Amino acid sequence: MDRRKFVKGMGAATATAFVLPRFSIASTKSPNEKINLACVGVGGIGSMTFNGIKGKQGTGEKDAGVVAVCDIDSKYSANNYKKFCQGVKMFTDYREMLDKMGKDIDAVCVSTPDHTHFKIAMDAMSLGKHVAVQKPLTHDIWQARELKKAKDYYKVKTQMMNQGHATSAIRMIKEWYDSGVTGPVREVHVMCGGPAWGNIYFKKPPEGIPLKKGKAPEHVAWDLWIGQAKYCDYNPILHPLAWRSFWDYGTGMLGDWFCHTGDAPVWCLDLKDPVSIELIEADCSFDRNVFIPNASVVKWTFPKTEKHPEVAMYWYDGGLKPKKLPHDWDKNRDLKGVGMLMIGDNHTIETGVRPNINPRMANTQFFNEFKKNLPPKSIPRARQDNLYLEWFDAIKGNIDECGSNFDYASQLTEVALLGSLAQRLGGKIEWDGKNMRSTNRPEAAQYVKETPRAGWEASVPKSWLERIFG
Ligand SMILES: NC(=O)c1ccc[n+]([C@@H]2O[C@H](COP(=O)([O-])OP(=O)(O)OC[C@H]3O[C@@H](n4cnc5c(N)ncnc54)[C@H](O)[C@@H]3O)[C@@H](O)[C@H]2O)c1
């Protein structure tokens, strides 16, 4: 593709935003107009997007239609392409897609591996496109904060695809918490059984690390798969799906699950800026700095705020679980080790691995009473509990914002990524959230803000002061 043309196009968009920072360059749509969508990442979880945008009985098809798609692997994406978007213009490089079809596109869905979310989303936003991005929002903490800034700067509607956040269940859980039923929450446990080694998502390299250098098959555009991340030669264990275990590309079990299982406590308690994150225990087969652990326990300490006392939050994977049961736990009930517990001084809220799986008060007898007089509905619901329809409603001005818009999505992602950082570095990380830095582990800086591969730097919105003084 003609990169110069693309970069020139991006420059124009940025310049428009610079001259007119208070006016949106995003396309606006009236309730009757159809939103033109582009989807980057067609195979794999791309199917979630294609199914999701349809809504119940195809109701979403009145709101939006796919006009362009992009995937770096013509073979792996072929099934979804045939099933969902046969005949739609297909690209290999999203930059070429934005360059050639940008004027016909209102909004972009990004369903690619974690390491490529940031630049694709930022490039689309800087052209005024609304964006929906898979979870976790980004691969590093700086990127999450930049996408949050870009949302306000470009005045576009944003949604992270942690689908549980669009369900009535999580909104109901927050109403329970807001009613005061739990009392002050001081301890949270987030448990996720995996990784299940050997399934399609989590594989150990048979040759160990470093990986063998291979040659990508014709149908895979390997350089585009790497994108802005650190270059390595093709190896079939990385693409598709099993990139998750390699820190350079994935974000491990926390990246895979925390935005689901940890969504309710982060939202209810407004958890952010922990003072420390600590790897309490871990079992690793390979270099911890390169490959995720088999099992681990991570602890975040969130300082007291107006909304909550000091909170200790724990993450468990690889089959580990809390050693002590909540004070109000049912007698003779096992703790499965997959799900979430928000332990209040009075009562505990419990969910399964997603907030919409079996939300309840942990004590059965109390829950049976509580159900008779649930706190009133106070939080608006997403149309059909569907994150895409909620996003379309925001784009059309029917609602102000989506539930998992990038203000919240970047907060949730940052908490998850701080956990991944502890798994990667080991030990205790003292964290200064305001200044986005570790005060005791200088080696964390390279992962908090990763250096993009040459030629893959994203143009990020700058404040007026930064523009004037550099
Ligand atoms: N919300 C959920 O429940 C859920 C579930 C699974 C995955 N995910 C997230 O979705 C994302 C994708 O995961 P996956 O399991 O589908 O991975 P995957 O490896 O199957 O990749 C998805 C698709 O993106 C394509 N792709 C990769 N790099 C690309 C690029 N630079 N440009 C265009 N296309 C590219 C791949 O060829 C593939 O077709 C991840 O961020 C993951 O965390 C979310």
The ligand as a MOL file (V3000), in Angstrom:
LIG
                    3D

  0  0  0     0  0            999 V3000
M  V30 BEGIN CTAB
M  V30 COUNTS 44 48 0 0 0
M  V30 BEGIN ATOM
M  V30 1 N -14.7820 -10.7240 24.7370 0
M  V30 2 C -14.4780 -12.0090 24.7650 0
M  V30 3 O -15.1600 -12.8250 25.3680 0
M  V30 4 C -13.2660 -12.4860 24.0120 0
M  V30 5 C -13.1140 -13.8480 23.7380 0
M  V30 6 C -11.9870 -14.2520 23.0240 0
M  V30 7 C -11.0420 -13.3040 22.6010 0
M  V30 8 N -11.2040 -12.0030 22.9190 0 CHG=1
M  V30 9 C -10.2160 -10.9850 22.5140 0
M  V30 10 O -10.2900 -10.8400 21.1000 0
M  V30 11 C -9.0080 -10.5540 20.5700 0
M  V30 12 C -8.6970 -11.5620 19.4580 0
M  V30 13 O -8.6020 -12.8420 20.0410 0
M  V30 14 P -8.7350 -14.1790 19.1610 0
M  V30 15 O -8.7810 -15.2920 20.1080 0
M  V30 16 O -9.8470 -14.0350 18.1900 0 CHG=-1
M  V30 17 O -7.3140 -14.1590 18.4050 0
M  V30 18 P -6.9020 -14.6740 16.9310 0
M  V30 19 O -5.4580 -15.0070 16.9970 0
M  V30 20 O -7.8600 -15.7270 16.5060 0
M  V30 21 O -7.0690 -13.3640 16.0490 0
M  V30 22 C -8.3040 -12.8660 15.6130 0
M  V30 23 C -8.2470 -12.5040 14.1400 0
M  V30 24 O -7.4360 -11.3420 13.9560 0
M  V30 25 C -6.6120 -11.5350 12.8050 0
M  V30 26 N -5.4820 -10.6170 12.9250 0
M  V30 27 C -4.3730 -10.7300 13.6890 0
M  V30 28 N -3.6100 -9.6210 13.5830 0
M  V30 29 C -4.2490 -8.7940 12.7270 0
M  V30 30 C -3.9600 -7.5080 12.2190 0
M  V30 31 N -2.8720 -6.8400 12.5930 0
M  V30 32 N -4.8230 -6.9530 11.3270 0
M  V30 33 C -5.9410 -7.6340 10.9500 0
M  V30 34 N -6.2710 -8.8570 11.4090 0
M  V30 35 C -5.4340 -9.4230 12.2870 0
M  V30 36 C -6.2810 -13.0100 12.8630 0
M  V30 37 O -5.8300 -13.4970 11.6200 0
M  V30 38 C -7.6160 -13.5920 13.2760 0
M  V30 39 O -8.4310 -13.8250 12.1500 0
M  V30 40 C -8.0480 -10.5940 21.7430 0
M  V30 41 O -7.7790 -9.2980 22.2050 0
M  V30 42 C -8.7860 -11.3810 22.8070 0
M  V30 43 O -8.4160 -11.0440 24.1210 0
M  V30 44 C -12.3120 -11.5780 23.6010 0
M  V30 END ATOM
M  V30 BEGIN BOND
M  V30 1 1 1 2
M  V30 2 2 2 3
M  V30 3 1 2 4
M  V30 4 1 4 5
M  V30 5 2 4 44
M  V30 6 2 5 6
M  V30 7 1 6 7
M  V30 8 2 7 8
M  V30 9 1 8 9
M  V30 10 1 8 44
M  V30 11 1 9 10
M  V30 12 1 9 42
M  V30 13 1 10 11
M  V30 14 1 11 12
M  V30 15 1 11 40
M  V30 16 1 12 13
M  V30 17 1 13 14
M  V30 18 2 14 15
M  V30 19 1 14 16
M  V30 20 1 14 17
M  V30 21 1 17 18
M  V30 22 2 18 19
M  V30 23 1 18 20
M  V30 24 1 18 21
M  V30 25 1 21 22
M  V30 26 1 22 23
M  V30 27 1 23 24
M  V30 28 1 23 38
M  V30 29 1 24 25
M  V30 30 1 25 26
M  V30 31 1 25 36
M  V30 32 1 26 27
M  V30 33 1 26 35
M  V30 34 2 27 28
M  V30 35 1 28 29
M  V30 36 1 29 30
M  V30 37 2 29 35
M  V30 38 1 30 31
M  V30 39 2 30 32
M  V30 40 1 32 33
M  V30 41 2 33 34
M  V30 42 1 34 35
M  V30 43 1 36 37
M  V30 44 1 36 38
M  V30 45 1 38 39
M  V30 46 1 40 41
M  V30 47 1 40 42
M  V30 48 1 42 43
M  V30 END BOND
M  V30 END CTAB
M  END
